[in-house]
Amino acid sequence: MRMTQRARRAGIAAAPAPAVAVAASYADVVRQVLPSVVLIRTADGLGSGVVLDRSSNIVTNAHVTPDSTSPSRSGAGART
C-alpha cells in the first residue's frame, strides 16, 4: 500500500509490508551486504566489521579493537 502525500504530511504511517515481501527484501539485503562483512582478530578475541569504501576502510565498534595496535581482518571485502 502506498502512502498518499496527504497521509505522509499528516504523519500517518503506511500499512506494514506483507511478511513475504519483508522476507524477500531481507534476503536481498543480506545477499548484497554479506560480501562487505569482515572478521577482525585481535589478541583479545574476535569481532566483526564492514568495509566502508573502495579504499577498504573498515567500520567496527570500539569494543572490538580497544587496545589493539594491529588487528588482522579476513572476509570477502577485506584486504590484509
trRosetta pair geometry for C-beta under 8 A, 3 or more apart (Angstrom, degrees):
i j d omega theta_ij theta_ji phi_ij phi_ji
1 14 6.0 176 93 -171 95 97
1 15 4.5 49 44 38 138 117
2 14 7.3 -53 -163 -128 19 132
3 7 4.8 -127 -168 84 90 121
3 8 5.0 104 132 -60 128 91
3 12 7.3 167 -143 89 113 88
3 13 8.0 -91 -94 179 131 25
3 14 4.4 -97 -58 -77 103 105
4 7 4.6 95 54 6 81 100
4 8 7.0 -144 93 -6 43 86
5 8 5.5 -53 -147 36 34 115
5 9 6.3 34 155 -19 67 104
6 9 6.0 -55 -150 36 29 109
6 10 6.4 20 154 -13 63 111
7 10 5.7 -62 -146 43 31 108
7 12 4.2 -78 -166 64 87 118
7 14 7.5 101 123 -79 136 68
8 11 7.8 43 175 -67 29 24
8 12 7.5 -78 -63 51 23 75
16 22 8.0 -11 168 -56 96 132
17 21 4.6 -105 166 86 114 124
17 22 5.1 140 91 -57 114 88
17 25 7.6 12 122 9 162 139
18 21 4.8 88 63 8 84 104
18 22 7.1 -154 94 -7 42 88
19 22 5.6 -56 -145 38 34 112
19 23 6.2 35 157 -20 68 105
20 23 5.8 -54 -148 36 29 110
20 24 6.4 27 154 -17 64 107
21 24 5.7 -55 -147 38 31 110
21 25 6.2 26 157 -15 66 108
22 25 5.9 -58 -144 41 29 106
22 26 6.1 34 154 -23 65 107
23 26 5.6 -52 -145 34 29 114
23 27 6.4 30 156 -18 63 105
24 27 5.8 -54 -150 36 30 110
24 28 6.4 33 151 -21 63 106
25 28 5.4 -50 -148 35 36 116
25 29 6.4 39 152 -21 66 101
26 29 5.8 -53 -150 34 31 110
26 30 6.5 31 152 -18 65 105
27 30 5.7 -52 -147 36 32 112
27 31 6.3 35 154 -20 65 107
28 31 5.7 -55 -149 36 30 113
28 32 6.3 24 155 -16 64 110
29 32 5.8 -62 -149 40 30 109
29 33 5.9 10 163 -6 69 116
30 33 6.2 -66 -135 46 25 98
30 34 5.7 42 167 -45 65 107
31 34 6.3 -38 -135 11 19 118
32 35 8.0 -72 170 21 28 98
33 36 5.9 -72 -170 41 56 106
33 37 6.7 62 141 -39 83 99
33 50 7.5 -35 -174 -133 100 123
34 37 5.8 -48 -152 12 41 116
34 76 7.1 58 131 22 72 148
35 76 4.1 -100 -153 116 64 144
35 77 5.7 103 143 -51 70 97
36 50 5.3 42 129 -163 104 80
36 51 4.3 -120 -158 43 87 95
36 76 7.1 -62 -53 82 21 104
36 77 4.3 33 -126 -29 46 159
37 48 6.2 -12 -171 -171 96 115
37 49 7.6 153 -156 83 53 38
37 50 5.9 -33 -99 -101 54 72
37 75 5.8 -122 104 -169 55 147
37 76 7.3 49 53 33 64 101
37 77 7.2 108 31 20 26 115
38 48 6.7 149 80 -159 49 64
38 49 5.1 -21 62 66 99 86
38 50 7.0 168 15 -94 85 20
38 51 6.3 92 -26 -45 118 85
38 58 6.0 -63 45 -127 143 131
38 73 4.8 20 162 -177 132 111
38 74 6.6 154 -162 76 85 27
38 75 3.5 -154 -116 30 57 140
38 76 7.8 -130 -83 42 70 56
38 77 5.9 -99 -57 65 101 88
38 78 4.3 102 -122 -57 129 117
39 46 6.3 -28 -171 -161 96 108
39 47 7.8 142 -164 78 52 38
39 48 6.2 -40 -106 -103 46 70
39 73 6.7 156 79 -155 50 59
39 74 5.1 -17 58 63 102 82
39 75 5.4 147 6 -54 72 104
39 78 7.9 -82 41 -20 60 153
40 46 6.8 138 78 -163 56 55
40 47 4.6 -24 65 69 108 87
40 48 6.5 175 12 -98 92 14
40 49 5.3 60 -35 -6 124 111
40 58 7.4 147 -77 143 120 150
40 60 6.0 -6 -12 -95 157 162
40 64 5.6 62 79 163 140 125
40 65 6.6 -74 155 -56 141 108
40 71 5.1 13 -173 162 99 134
40 72 7.4 156 -155 81 52 42
40 73 5.1 -21 -100 -100 67 86
41 45 7.9 -126 -146 128 56 27
41 46 5.8 -24 -102 -103 64 73
41 71 6.4 160 75 -166 45 80
41 72 4.9 -13 57 61 102 93
41 73 7.4 -174 17 -81 73 35
41 74 7.5 23 -9 5 109 101
42 45 6.3 5 60 51 89 47
42 46 7.7 179 24 -83 71 26
42 47 7.3 18 0 7 108 107
42 64 7.3 147 -12 157 130 65
42 65 5.7 167 -71 -111 141 71
42 68 4.0 -93 -133 -85 123 142
42 71 4.8 -44 -81 -107 85 97
43 68 6.6 168 16 -107 87 94
44 66 7.9 -13 35 41 158 96
44 67 7.5 86 -24 52 137 101
44 68 7.2 -119 15 -63 104 104
47 60 6.0 88 127 -169 126 133
47 61 7.2 -127 -171 50 135 91
47 63 7.6 164 -108 100 142 73
47 64 3.1 169 139 -137 173 108
47 65 7.0 -120 39 -39 147 73
48 60 6.8 176 101 -124 40 104
48 64 7.3 -121 39 -113 36 144
49 58 4.3 58 133 172 141 110
49 59 5.8 167 -166 80 95 40
49 60 3.4 -62 -94 -70 106 101
49 64 6.8 178 -59 104 98 169
49 73 7.0 -52 45 -126 124 128
50 58 6.9 152 73 -154 31 70
50 59 5.3 -19 60 58 86 94
50 60 7.6 156 15 -73 61 62
50 77 7.8 26 -168 66 49 148
51 56 5.8 -50 -141 -137 110 55
51 57 7.4 113 -160 71 60 42
51 58 5.8 -44 -98 -98 49 73
51 75 8.0 -160 -33 93 107 121
51 77 3.6 -115 -9 137 145 135
51 78 6.8 -152 -70 -73 113 53
52 57 4.6 -41 50 89 118 92
52 58 6.5 177 -8 -108 93 16
52 59 5.0 93 -65 -23 113 103
53 56 7.5 -79 78 -15 63 18
53 57 5.4 22 36 35 98 102
56 77 7.1 174 -125 154 82 83
56 78 6.9 98 -159 -143 115 39
56 79 4.7 -45 -127 20 168 111
58 73 6.3 -154 -58 -110 166 165
58 78 7.2 17 -78 -108 131 90
60 64 4.5 -70 152 48 126 149
60 65 6.5 79 89 1 135 108
61 64 5.2 110 66 -14 75 100
62 65 7.3 -92 -161 58 37 68
62 66 6.2 63 155 -91 77 75
63 66 6.0 -4 -134 -50 36 108
64 71 7.8 46 135 -117 94 163
65 68 4.3 -82 -156 43 83 119
65 71 5.0 -78 -110 -39 123 143
68 71 4.6 57 136 -56 146 92
72 80 6.3 23 -160 -134 88 114
73 78 4.2 -149 125 -145 105 142
73 80 6.3 -169 64 -91 69 83
74 78 5.6 -149 -132 64 14 147
74 80 6.8 0 -84 -60 69 125
75 78 4.6 87 49 -5 81 112
